[in-house]
Amino acid sequence: MTGPDARPAAWDPAQYLRFGGERARPFADLLARVGAVDPRVVVDLGCGEGTLTAGLAVRWPHARVTGVDSSAEMLAAAAAHAVPDRISFVAGDVRDWRPEHPVDVLVSNAVLHWVPGHEQLLDRWAGTLAPGGWLGLQVPGNHGAPTHRLLAELCTSARWADRLAAAAPPPRPVLDPAGYLAVLEAAGLRADAWETTYLHVLSGPDPVLGWVRSTVLRPVLALLADAEAAELTGEYAAALRAAYPPRPDGTTLLPFRRVFAVGRREG
């Protein structure tokens, strides 16, 4: 679940798993549309800390499952899920990945929004599928939400633009479902695409800030010294509290749109 990142920002598996249940739901919904019956080669590109990757081996007990990720921190956590000759984890950039053998199931969960121009990457991945193979992807589609819009405004403000403008969240890093449907069909796959908006009920102090700390805020803070990072975080937290006010019971509602696509090679 982690993608390539040119910025010097480390991933924090513990912070990412703070909302592990909410982050797992889209992966389960994606896999529900993958109809592979008994695949032998299964690859998870951007596997993160490995929990969901290990679940692929439970679903398909005869498969060899490989997780690929560029984060040393995530791979260190994923090592706890490795099983000899069944589940392995390797370091690699999804932009450069090429399999040694045709793949029966290839999944990429919450990764491709980090990769500009990933339409071409999907075309190449489709070409790695064995006859009858499946490709499934899920990407966040919430880049117009206050979480991202407010951070982009801060990064491009007079106070921060000289250092953070290039790190501002882009306005449209992913396609809509129709776009992914067209990409997979053009790659020769029978495709399906859809979107879902999840309503996550979060609790605790500044829960939306806690959510984004392990994702969109991570590369921004990596560019700042500690004091400046605290200053920006304080500004951002106040803006998030106004955009996502707590409900009467103290919880906070975070709407989160995600975009999905699956494709199958005939054979």
MIMAR-64558 format. One record per residue (C-alpha): residue number from 1; residue in one letter; x, y, z. Coordinates in Angstrom, 2 decimals, m for minus. Layout:
// MIMAR-64558
  num  residuo        x        y        z
  NUM        A        X        Y        Z
...
//
This chain:
// MIMAR-64558
  num  residuo        x        y        z
    1        M     0.00     0.00     0.00
    2        T     2.96     2.28    m0.24
    3        G     4.22     3.66    m3.48
    4        P     7.36     5.22    m4.90
    5        D     8.33     8.52    m3.37
    6        A    11.20    10.74    m4.45
    7        R    11.01    12.77    m1.23
    8        P    13.07    11.77     1.83
    9        A    10.07    10.63     3.84
   10        A     9.97     7.39     5.79
   11        W     6.77     5.38     6.15
   12        D     5.59     4.59     9.69
   13        P     3.85     1.19     9.81
   14        A     2.42     1.81    13.30
   15        Q     0.90     5.15    12.31
   16        Y    m0.49     3.63     9.11
   17        L    m2.11     0.78    11.05
   18        R    m3.78     3.17    13.49
   19        F    m6.72     3.00    11.07
   20        G    m5.97    m0.48     9.79
   21        G    m9.59    m1.62     9.76
   22        E   m10.76     1.33     7.71
   23        R    m7.85     0.97     5.29
   24        A    m8.51    m2.76     4.85
   25        R   m12.11    m2.35     3.68
   26        P   m11.30    m1.14     0.15
   27        F    m8.84    m4.00    m0.31
   28        A   m11.53    m6.51     0.60
   29        D   m14.00    m4.82    m1.74
   30        L   m11.45    m4.90    m4.56
   31        L   m10.67    m8.59    m4.05
   32        A   m14.37    m9.43    m4.03
   33        R   m14.43    m8.57    m7.75
   34        V   m11.36   m10.64    m8.62
   35        G   m12.70   m13.99    m9.80
   36        A    m9.50   m16.05    m9.88
   37        V   m10.22   m19.58    m8.64
   38        D    m6.85   m21.29    m8.13
   39        P    m4.02   m18.93    m9.13
   40        R    m0.42   m20.00    m8.64
   41        V     1.41   m16.66    m9.00
   42        V    m0.03   m13.73    m7.03
   43        V     1.70   m10.34    m6.71
   44        D     0.81    m7.37    m4.48
   45        L     2.51    m4.22    m5.79
   46        G     2.91    m1.69    m2.99
   47        C     2.28    m4.25    m0.26
   48        G     3.03    m2.00     2.72
   49        E     3.39    m3.78     6.05
   50        G     2.13    m7.06     4.63
   51        T    m1.03    m7.83     6.59
   52        L    m3.33    m7.66     3.58
   53        T    m0.78    m9.43     1.38
   54        A    m0.78   m12.37     3.79
   55        G    m4.55   m12.53     3.41
   56        L    m4.09   m13.31    m0.29
   57        A    m2.40   m16.56     0.67
   58        V    m5.38   m17.45     2.85
   59        R    m7.81   m16.89     0.00
   60        W    m5.66   m18.77    m2.52
   61        P    m3.86   m21.51    m0.55
   62        H    m2.02   m22.97    m3.56
   63        A    m0.52   m19.66    m4.67
   64        R     2.94   m18.25    m4.15
   65        V     2.33   m14.68    m3.02
   66        T     4.92   m11.94    m3.45
   67        G     4.65    m8.47    m1.95
   68        V     6.71    m5.66    m3.48
   69        D     7.36    m2.33    m1.76
   70        S     9.90     0.48    m1.86
   71        S     9.80     1.29     1.88
   72        A    12.42    m0.38     4.06
   73        E    10.30     0.37     7.13
   74        M     7.22    m1.31     5.67
   75        L     9.20    m4.32     4.45
   76        A    10.74    m4.76     7.90
   77        A     7.23    m4.98     9.35
   78        A     6.06    m7.24     6.52
   79        A     8.79    m9.78     7.29
   80        A     6.66   m11.02    10.19
   81        H     4.14   m12.33     7.62
   82        A     6.63   m14.18     5.42
   83        V     6.18   m17.95     5.02
   84        P     8.88   m19.94     3.17
   85        D     7.76   m20.98    m0.32
   86        R     4.37   m19.31     0.22
   87        I     4.63   m15.61     1.08
   88        S     7.66   m13.44     0.37
   89        F     8.40    m9.73     0.37
   90        V    10.92    m7.97    m1.84
   91        A    12.18    m4.43    m2.21
   92        G    11.30    m2.74    m5.46
   93        D     9.82     0.31    m7.14
   94        V     6.50    m0.48    m8.80
   95        R     7.55     1.66   m11.77
   96        D    10.42    m0.71   m12.53
   97        W     8.89    m4.04   m11.51
   98        R     8.87    m6.85   m14.04
   99        P     7.95   m10.45   m13.16
  100        E    10.07   m13.48   m13.98
  101        H     6.96   m15.45   m14.96
  102        P     3.42   m14.59   m16.13
  103        V     1.19   m13.52   m13.24
  104        D    m2.21   m15.01   m12.42
  105        V    m3.34   m12.23   m10.04
  106        L    m1.77    m8.78    m9.78
  107        V    m3.19    m6.29    m7.29
  108        S    m2.20    m2.72    m6.47
  109        N    m3.95    m1.15    m3.51
  110        A    m3.63     2.59    m2.74
  111        V    m0.36     3.01    m4.64
  112        L    m0.86     4.45    m8.10
  113        H    m1.85     7.95    m6.94
  114        W     1.86     8.35    m6.09
  115        V     2.84     7.56    m9.71
  116        P     2.28    10.26   m12.35
  117        G     1.32     8.84   m15.71
  118        H     0.46     5.44   m14.32
  119        E    m1.86     4.71   m17.24
  120        Q     1.19     3.52   m19.17
  121        L     2.25     1.43   m16.20
  122        L    m1.12    m0.33   m16.14
  123        D    m0.77    m1.17   m19.82
  124        R     2.59    m2.82   m19.09
  125        W     1.22    m4.69   m16.09
  126        A    m1.65    m6.02   m18.17
  127        G     0.95    m7.48   m20.52
  128        T     2.44    m9.54   m17.66
  129        L    m0.78   m11.47   m17.02
  130        A    m1.06   m15.15   m17.85
  131        P    m4.04   m16.23   m19.93
  132        G    m7.04   m15.92   m17.64
  133        G    m5.05   m13.64   m15.30
  134        W    m6.56   m10.81   m13.27
  135        L    m5.41    m7.26   m12.54
  136        G    m7.04    m5.24    m9.75
  137        L    m6.35    m1.72    m8.56
  138        Q    m7.71     0.70    m5.99
  139        V    m6.72     4.35    m5.62
  140        P    m7.91     7.14    m3.33
  141        G   m10.21     9.47    m5.23
  142        N   m10.54    12.15    m2.56
  143        H    m8.00    14.65    m3.80
  144        G   m10.61    17.38    m4.00
  145        A   m11.58    16.84    m0.36
  146        P   m10.67    19.34     2.39
  147        T    m7.88    17.04     3.64
  148        H    m5.98    17.63     0.41
  149        R    m7.26    21.05    m0.64
  150        L    m6.38    22.67     2.70
  151        L    m2.91    21.15     2.71
  152        A    m2.31    22.32    m0.86
  153        E    m3.36    25.85     0.15
  154        L    m0.89    25.81     3.03
  155        C     1.95    24.46     0.88
  156        T     1.45    27.21    m1.70
  157        S     0.86    30.03     0.80
  158        A     3.33    32.90     1.18
  159        R     4.65    31.35     4.41
  160        W     5.55    27.95     2.93
  161        A     5.64    28.15    m0.87
  162        D     9.42    28.51    m1.22
  163        R     9.93    25.05     0.33
  164        L     6.63    23.23     0.02
  165        A     4.97    24.29    m3.22
  166        A     6.38    21.30    m5.09
  167        A     5.12    18.95    m2.34
  168        A     1.53    20.24    m2.46
  169        P    m0.98    17.45    m3.19
  170        P    m1.80    17.51    m6.91
  171        P    m5.42    18.28    m7.78
  172        R    m6.06    15.21    m9.93
  173        P    m3.49    12.40    m9.65
  174        V    m5.95     9.60   m10.54
  175        L    m8.58     8.87   m13.18
  176        D   m12.29     8.41   m12.65
  177        P   m13.78     4.91   m13.07
  178        A   m14.52     5.46   m16.76
  179        G   m10.89     6.41   m17.32
  180        Y    m9.56     3.21   m15.76
  181        L   m12.13     1.15   m17.62
  182        A   m10.85     2.61   m20.88
  183        V    m7.21     1.98   m19.95
  184        L    m7.77    m1.68   m19.07
  185        E    m9.93    m2.31   m22.11
  186        A    m7.29    m0.74   m24.35
  187        A    m4.77    m3.13   m22.77
  188        G    m6.87    m6.07   m23.96
  189        L    m8.66    m6.91   m20.71
  190        R   m12.32    m7.48   m19.95
  191        A   m12.77    m4.73   m17.37
  192        D   m15.04    m3.42   m14.65
  193        A   m14.65    m0.14   m12.75
  194        W   m16.54     1.65    m9.99
  195        E   m16.22     4.04    m7.08
  196        T   m17.26     3.98    m3.43
  197        T   m17.39     6.71    m0.82
  198        Y   m16.75     5.31     2.66
  199        L   m17.96     7.18     5.73
  200        H   m15.30     6.54     8.34
  201        V   m16.34     7.29    11.92
  202        L   m13.17     8.40    13.70
  203        S   m12.58     9.05    17.37
  204        G    m9.95    10.70    19.54
  205        P    m8.32    14.12    19.37
  206        D    m7.73    15.49    15.87
  207        P    m8.53    12.12    14.24
  208        V    m8.45    13.43    10.67
  209        L    m4.98    14.79    11.28
  210        G    m4.03    11.36    12.61
  211        W    m5.37     9.79     9.42
  212        V    m3.37    11.99     7.05
  213        R    m0.13    11.88     9.06
  214        S     0.73     8.53     7.48
  215        T    m0.31     9.51     3.95
  216        V    m0.59    12.92     2.31
  217        L     1.03    14.88     5.16
  218        R     4.04    12.57     5.44
  219        P     6.12    13.86     2.49
  220        V     5.34    17.48     3.39
  221        L     6.61    17.24     6.97
  222        A     9.73    15.45     5.77
  223        L    10.86    18.71     4.14
  224        L    10.73    20.73     7.35
  225        A    12.75    20.96    10.54
  226        D    10.94    19.92    13.71
  227        A     9.88    23.41    14.80
  228        E     8.55    24.31    11.37
  229        A     6.82    20.95    11.04
  230        A     5.04    21.61    14.34
  231        E     4.02    25.08    13.14
  232        L     2.55    23.81     9.88
  233        T     0.87    20.89    11.62
  234        G    m0.81    23.29    14.03
  235        E    m2.18    25.41    11.19
  236        Y    m3.35    22.35     9.30
  237        A    m4.96    20.76    12.38
  238        A    m7.01    23.90    13.05
  239        A    m8.21    23.98     9.44
  240        L    m9.13    20.29     9.57
  241        R   m11.11    20.75    12.78
  242        A   m13.18    23.43    11.06
  243        A   m13.69    21.31     7.94
  244        Y   m14.45    18.11     9.88
  245        P   m16.13    19.21    13.13
  246        P   m16.83    16.61    15.80
  247        R   m20.36    15.28    16.06
  248        P   m22.41    15.52    19.28
  249        D   m21.12    12.11    20.41
  250        G   m17.51    13.27    20.00
  251        T   m16.75    11.23    16.88
  252        T   m15.73    12.75    13.56
  253        L   m17.05    11.72    10.16
  254        L   m14.49    11.41     7.34
  255        P   m16.00    10.80     3.88
  256        F   m13.42     9.05     1.70
  257        R   m13.94     8.35    m2.01
  258        R   m12.04     5.49    m3.62
  259        V   m11.84     4.34    m7.25
  260        F   m11.58     0.67    m8.25
  261        A   m10.94    m1.27   m11.45
  262        V   m10.43    m4.94   m12.29
  263        G    m9.55    m6.57   m15.57
  264        R    m9.19   m10.14   m16.82
  265        R    m7.15   m11.42   m19.72
  266        E    m9.04   m13.93   m21.86
  267        G    m7.64   m17.42   m22.01
//
